[in-house]
Amino acid sequence: MAHLRTYIVEDSPVIRENLIATLEEMVPVEVIGTAEDESSAAQWLGQSGNTCDLVIIDIFLKSGSGLGVLQTARNAATGRKLVVLSNYATPDMRRKCLQLGADKVFDKSNEIDGLINYCARLASGEETTGFGQLPS
């Protein structure tokens, strides 16, 4: 099973560290970088040498917004899966995120298992519809 090269955009150090620990323990994920604001995330995602399989994005950041990160990530490269993980996963916000290019939207408070299952399916190659195969 391939390790998912993952980039996390989350402004809370506690949530970020817990998320990394949980993902790395439960699924074959390699966190290759993090950002806590829109401009840092956009800069990293926009650099041609920076590649990843999955970007996990929070909506509310230290500065800027996860919505801006979502747009940058979608425009910067194809083949990346984009996941929004937010406490603000209302029906309207889910719809907006999907319109901006998110592949999935998960609620931090009660859908972490869904995120873990999704990552496991990505790593096993089950979730590749519309994109090329993940590198092995």
Secondary structure, DSSP 8 states (H G I E B T S, - for coil): ---EEEEEE-S-HHHHHHHHHHHHHHS-EEEEEEESSHHHHHHHHHSTT---SEEEE-SB-SSSBHHHHHHHHHHH-SS-EEEEEES---HHHHHHHHHTT-SEEEETTT-HHHHHHHHHHHHHTS--TTS-----
